[in-house]
């Protein structure tokens, strides 16, 4: 099969990578994870002199950011990507990687009617605000609370709605590769559409599907009354620099129905095979380039997690995420780059307010196009997600717009002590579930939660963050 270039028939790119996966260089996944990838990352971080500085929460050295981009590009070209189905590596050429990045979209619209918004590739210190796709980011939600939680998020001034993962349908637990998995994905799409309608925003964009592991189940979310062809569809890579045939099947389906692609990796995983924040940032940059090369997406999104904290908000995670964004932006590349936010603390706690504020500042000044979530409570507690966390994120990002990198870094050094020790010891409070934070019938936050956020905003203003 003739290889397709980014200027050719991109709908068949998935088939091209399938063929290439059958002809790749054999390598056990264990050796790839534990030997080949870490060794190469260590070499590149030393070669390009990439290091997290003691006085930085976000990267200030833009020369280092440009070197980090080159390190990520070199990693992808030297190592390629790994197909777990064939246990082989697939080489990529410099021409195809560079052409894919050059062809990447720098703006697109999503949503319909009054809910239509434009998403753009934002630069460092960009005066335009990042968009907010609020919601649980695929975290677990019961079928009883799915519509109320989604409605609570859609009622806020969000630009899109990110769905959750149903734990059961009709009382039946979800199992992969079964009919109930297909039903769960259909119900997820249907109920998310009902939620935005209940919030008075029927045209609001929905991002999913999250309740199925298989591509067939995820594709089941596409039907009238569920996911629209205008909605961004997630295509998820595996850690690190890996893909499987489910990704290729999902990609081909989405391309042929003509929907926008949100290519994503659930990482990089700081503390895993990707190593520390410097090496994890390099592999994250390579993963972004891989996503553009294989998927030709409208968006690329990272879910940069730490295995030490179970969150995205530690100092190391903020620097790692900031470096991935800055590497593209400082190198002159303006594709749409999005970030998932996952605080360790849960709803109705003081700490989650400070975690959200910190990451909102970091992601905004470093050039995130959109921010997803936030999904707190370590991203694992069922029903511990509400619209109030999206409200906090909206308020904080708007206050951070126009801030310089240096001022943001100084501010973050004042905010981090409010929570960093707690999340590093895994002791941040999980908070309260949705039903104890909201009037479930009215889908309105309890006065206690609103007052908590107002009080924490006053404390944030006291340390120099002018959030209103």
C-alpha positions in Angstrom: 0.0 0.0 0.0 1.3 3.4 -0.9 2.0 5.6 2.1 -0.2 8.6 2.3 1.3 12.0 3.0 -0.5 14.7 5.0 -1.5 16.3 1.7 -3.0 13.1 0.4 -6.0 11.0 1.4 -5.9 11.3 5.2 -8.9 9.1 5.6 -6.8 6.2 4.8 -3.9 7.1 7.0 -5.0 4.5 9.6 -4.8 1.7 7.0 -1.4 2.9 6.0 -0.2 2.6 9.6 -1.8 -0.9 9.9 0.3 -2.1 6.9 3.4 -0.5 8.4 2.7 -2.2 11.7 2.9 -5.6 10.0 6.3 -4.7 8.6 7.9 -3.1 11.7 10.9 -4.1 13.7 10.1 -6.7 16.3 10.6 -5.7 19.9 9.0 -7.0 23.1 6.9 -4.5 24.9 8.8 -5.1 28.1 12.1 -4.2 26.5 10.6 -1.2 24.8 9.1 0.2 28.1 12.0 -0.7 30.5 15.1 -0.4 28.3 14.8 1.2 24.9 12.6 4.2 25.8 14.2 5.2 29.1 17.7 4.9 27.7 16.9 7.1 24.7 15.2 9.7 26.9 18.2 9.9 29.2 20.5 10.5 26.3 18.4 13.2 24.8 17.8 15.1 28.0 21.6 15.2 28.5 22.3 16.1 24.9 19.9 19.0 24.8 20.6 20.1 28.5 17.0 20.0 29.6 16.5 20.5 33.3 13.9 21.8 35.7 15.3 24.8 37.6 14.8 25.3 41.3 13.2 28.7 40.8 10.7 27.7 38.1 7.2 26.3 38.4 6.7 26.9 34.7 9.6 27.1 32.2 11.0 30.6 31.6 14.0 29.6 29.5 12.6 29.7 26.0 15.9 28.5 24.5 15.5 25.4 26.6 11.9 25.0 25.4 13.1 25.1 21.8 15.8 22.5 22.6 13.1 20.4 24.2 11.1 20.5 21.0 14.1 19.3 19.0 14.7 16.5 21.6 11.1 15.4 21.3 11.3 15.4 17.5 14.6 13.4 17.6 13.0 10.9 19.9 10.2 10.2 17.5 12.4 10.0 14.5 15.0 7.7 16.2 12.5 5.5 18.1 9.4 5.7 16.0 6.2 4.5 17.6 5.2 1.1 19.1 2.3 -1.1 18.0 1.3 -3.4 20.8 -0.7 -5.7 18.6 2.3 -6.7 16.5 4.9 -6.0 19.2 6.9 -3.9 16.7 8.3 -0.4 16.2 7.3 1.7 13.2 9.7 4.2 11.8 8.6 7.7 10.8 10.4 10.0 8.4 11.3 13.6 9.1 9.4 14.6 6.0 6.1 13.1 7.1 6.4 14.4 10.7 7.3 17.9 9.6 4.7 18.0 6.9 2.0 16.9 9.3 2.9 19.6 11.8 3.0 22.2 9.1 -0.5 21.1 8.0 -2.0 21.0 11.5 -5.0 23.2 12.0 -4.4 26.5 13.9 -8.1 27.2 14.4 -11.5 25.5 14.1 -15.0 25.9 15.4 -17.2 23.6 17.3 -20.7 23.8 18.7 -23.8 24.9 16.9 -25.8 28.1 16.8 -25.4 30.2 19.9 -22.9 27.7 21.3 -20.5 27.9 18.4 -17.0 28.9 19.5 -13.7 29.2 17.8 -10.7 27.3 19.2 -7.2 28.6 18.2 -3.6 27.9 18.6 -2.7 30.2 21.5 0.9 31.5 21.9 2.9 32.2 25.1 1.4 35.0 27.1 -1.5 35.1 24.6 -4.2 37.8 25.3 -6.9 35.5 24.1 -8.5 33.2 26.7 -8.3 29.4 26.5 -11.6 27.6 25.9 -13.0 25.5 28.7 -14.5 22.1 28.0 -15.9 21.3 31.4 -16.8 18.0 32.8 -15.5 14.9 34.5 -13.0 14.0 31.8 -14.0 10.4 31.6 -14.0 9.8 35.4 -16.6 7.4 36.9 -20.2 8.5 37.3 -23.3 6.5 38.2 -26.2 6.3 35.8 -28.4 8.0 38.4 -26.2 11.1 38.5 -24.9 11.2 35.0 -27.5 13.7 33.6 -27.6 15.9 36.8 -23.7 16.2 36.9 -23.5 16.9 33.2 -26.3 19.5 33.4 -24.5 21.2 36.3 -21.4 21.6 34.2 -23.4 22.7 31.0 -25.1 25.4 33.1 -21.8 27.1 33.6 -20.2 29.3 31.0 -18.3 26.4 29.4 -17.4 26.2 25.7 -18.0 22.4 25.5 -18.9 19.4 27.6 -16.5 16.5 28.3 -18.4 13.4 29.2 -17.9 10.9 32.0 -17.6 7.1 32.2 -20.7 5.3 33.1 -20.3 2.5 35.7 -23.5 0.6 34.8 -26.5 0.7 32.5 -29.9 -0.5 33.7 -28.1 -1.6 36.9 -25.8 -3.9 34.9 -22.0 -3.3 35.4 -20.2 -2.5 32.2 -17.8 -5.1 30.7 -15.6 -4.6 27.7 -16.5 -6.3 24.4 -20.1 -7.1 25.5 -23.4 -5.7 24.3 -23.8 -3.7 27.6 -20.6 -1.8 26.7 -22.2 -0.7 23.4 -25.4 0.3 25.3 -23.3 2.3 27.8 -21.7 4.3 25.0 -25.1 5.0 23.4 -26.6 6.1 26.7 -23.6 8.3 27.4 -24.0 10.1 24.2 -27.8 10.3 24.5 -27.8 11.5 28.2 -25.0 14.0 27.5 -27.2 15.5 24.7 -30.2 15.5 27.1 -28.0 17.4 29.7 -27.0 20.2 27.4 -30.6 20.6 26.3 -31.7 20.7 30.0 -29.1 23.5 30.5 -30.7 25.5 27.6 -27.7 24.9 25.3 -28.7 22.3 22.8 -25.9 23.3 20.4 -23.1 22.9 23.0 -20.3 20.7 21.8 -19.8 17.3 23.4 -16.5 15.5 23.7 -16.4 11.7 24.2 -17.1 8.7 24.1 -15.7 7.4 27.5 -17.8 4.5 28.6 -16.4 1.9 26.3 -12.9 0.3 25.9 -13.4 -1.0 22.4 -13.5 1.1 19.2 -16.8 -0.6 18.2 -18.5 0.5 21.5 -17.1 4.0 21.2 -18.3 4.3 17.6 -21.8 3.4 18.9 -22.1 6.9 20.3 -22.5 8.3 16.8 -26.2 8.4 16.1 -29.0 11.0 15.8 -29.7 12.3 19.3 -26.2 11.3 20.4 -22.8 12.5 19.2 -23.1 14.7 16.2 -20.6 14.7 13.3 -19.7 18.2 14.3 -18.6 17.1 17.8 -14.9 16.3 18.4 -14.3 12.6 18.8 -11.5 11.3 21.0 -8.8 9.0 19.5 -6.6 7.9 22.4 -2.9 6.8 22.2 -1.3 4.5 24.8 1.7 5.3 27.1 4.2 6.1 25.9 4.4 6.5 22.1 2.2 3.5 21.5 -1.0 2.7 19.6 -3.1 -0.4 19.0 -5.5 -1.5 16.3 -8.5 -0.2 18.3 -7.0 3.3 17.8 -6.6 2.8 14.0 -10.2 1.4 13.7 -11.6 4.3 15.7 -9.6 6.8 13.6 -10.8 5.3 10.3 -14.4 5.4 11.4 -14.2 9.0 12.5 -12.4 10.1 9.4 -15.0 8.5 7.1 -18.0 10.1 8.9 -16.2 13.4 8.7 -16.0 14.4 12.3 -13.2 16.4 13.9 -10.6 14.4 15.8 -9.3 15.1 19.3 -6.2 13.0 19.4 -5.0 12.3 22.9 -2.7 10.5 25.2 -3.4 9.7 28.8 -0.1 11.1 29.8 2.8 11.5 29.7 3.0 9.6 33.0 5.6 11.4 35.2 7.1 8.7 37.4 6.5 5.8 35.0 8.7 4.6 32.2 8.8 8.3 31.0 10.8 9.1 34.1 11.1 12.6 35.7 9.5 15.8 34.6 12.3 16.6 32.0 12.2 13.2 30.3 8.4 13.0 30.5 8.1 16.4 28.8 10.3 15.2 26.0 8.2 12.1 25.4 5.1 14.2 25.6 6.3 16.5 22.8 7.1 13.4 20.7 3.6 12.1 21.4 2.1 15.3 20.2 4.1 15.1 17.0 3.0 11.4 16.6 -0.6 12.4 17.0 -0.5 15.0 14.3 1.3 12.6 12.0 -1.1 9.6 12.3 -4.4 11.4 13.0 -4.4 14.8 11.3 -6.5 15.9 14.2 -8.3 19.2 14.9 -6.9 19.1 18.4 -4.1 17.3 20.2 -4.6 16.9 24.0 -2.4 15.7 26.8 -3.6 14.2 30.1 -0.3 14.8 32.0 -0.5 12.7 35.1 1.9 12.0 38.0 2.1 8.5 39.4 3.4 10.1 42.6 0.4 12.3 43.3 -2.4 10.9 41.1 -2.9 14.5 39.9 -1.9 17.1 37.3 -1.2 19.9 39.7 2.1 19.3 41.5 5.0 21.6 40.8 6.7 18.9 38.7 3.5 18.3 36.7 3.0 22.0 36.1 6.5 22.4 34.8 6.3 19.3 32.6 3.0 20.5 31.1 4.3 24.0 30.6 7.4 22.7 28.9 5.4 20.6 26.4 3.3 23.7 25.5 6.2 26.1 25.5 8.3 23.8 23.3 5.8 24.0 20.5 5.0 27.7 21.0 8.6 28.9 21.4 9.5 27.0 18.2 6.9 28.9 16.2 4.3 26.1 16.0 0.6 27.0 16.6 -1.5 23.9 16.4 -4.4 23.5 18.8 -3.0 22.0 22.0 -5.3 21.1 24.9 -4.7 20.1 28.5 -6.7 17.8 30.8 -6.8 19.0 34.5 -7.1 16.6 37.4 -6.7 18.0 40.9 -6.1 15.6 43.8 -8.5 17.2 46.1 -12.2 16.8 45.6 -15.3 19.1 45.5 -16.2 21.4 48.4 -12.6 21.7 49.7 -10.3 24.6 49.9 -7.4 22.8 48.4 -9.2 22.1 45.1 -9.7 25.9 44.7 -6.0 26.4 44.9 -5.1 23.5 42.6 -7.4 24.7 39.9 -6.1 28.3 40.2 -2.5 27.2 39.9 -3.0 25.0 36.9 -5.3 27.5 35.2 -2.5 30.1 35.5 0.2 27.8 34.2 -1.8 26.4 31.3 -3.1 29.8 30.2 0.2 31.7 30.1 2.0 28.7 28.4 -0.3 28.6 25.5 -3.0 26.0 26.0 -5.8 26.3 23.5 -8.4 24.6 25.7 -8.4 23.2 29.2 -10.6 20.2 30.0 -12.3 19.5 33.4 -11.4 19.9 36.1 -12.0 16.4 37.5 -10.9 16.2 41.1 -10.7 13.5 43.8 -7.7 11.8 42.2 -9.8 11.3 39.1 -11.1 8.0 40.6 -14.0 8.7 43.0 -17.4 8.0 41.6 -19.7 11.0 41.4 -17.2 13.5 42.9 -17.6 16.0 40.1 -19.7 19.2 39.8 -20.2 22.3 37.7 -18.6 24.4 40.5 -15.1 23.2 39.6 -15.7 24.3 36.0 -16.8 27.7 37.4 -13.5 28.0 39.3 -11.5 27.1 36.2 -13.4 29.7 34.1 -12.8 32.5 36.7 -9.2 31.6 37.1 -8.3 31.4 33.4 -9.9 34.7 32.6 -7.9 36.3 35.4 -4.7 34.8 34.1 -5.0 36.0 30.5 -2.4 38.6 29.6 -0.1 37.7 32.5 3.6 37.3 31.6 5.5 34.1 32.2 7.7 35.7 34.8 4.8 37.2 36.7 2.9 33.9 36.5 5.9 32.0 37.8 6.2 34.4 40.8 2.5 34.1 41.5 2.6 30.3 41.3 5.5 30.2 43.9 3.1 31.9 46.3 0.1 29.6 45.5 1.9 26.2 45.5 2.7 26.2 49.2 -1.1 26.2 49.9 -1.4 22.6 48.6 1.8 21.1 47.2 2.8 19.3 50.4 -0.7 17.8 50.8 -0.8 16.3 47.3 2.8 15.0 47.5 1.8 13.0 50.6 -1.5 11.9 49.0 -3.4 13.6 51.8 -5.6 16.1 50.0 -9.2 15.7 51.1 -11.5 13.9 48.6 -14.3 16.3 49.5 -18.0 15.5 48.9 -20.0 13.8 46.2 -22.3 15.7 43.8 -25.4 15.1 45.9 -23.8 16.8 48.9 -22.6 19.8 46.9 -25.7 20.5 44.9 -29.5 20.8 45.1 -30.0 17.8 42.8 -33.6 18.7 41.9 -32.8 22.3 41.0 -29.2 21.5 39.7 -27.8 24.4 41.6 -24.8 24.5 43.9 -25.4 24.7 47.6 -24.7 28.1 49.2 -21.9 26.5 51.2 -20.0 25.6 48.1 -20.5 29.0 46.4 -19.4 30.8 49.6 -16.3 28.5 49.8 -15.2 29.6 46.4 -15.9 33.3 47.1 -13.8 33.0 50.3 -10.9 31.3 48.5 -11.0 33.9 45.7 -10.5 36.6 48.4 -7.5 34.7 49.6 -6.1 34.3 46.1 -6.5 38.0 45.6 -4.5 38.5 48.9 -1.5 36.7 47.3 -1.7 38.7 44.1 -4.1 36.8 41.8 -6.8 39.2 40.7 -9.6 36.6 40.3 -13.1 37.9 40.5 
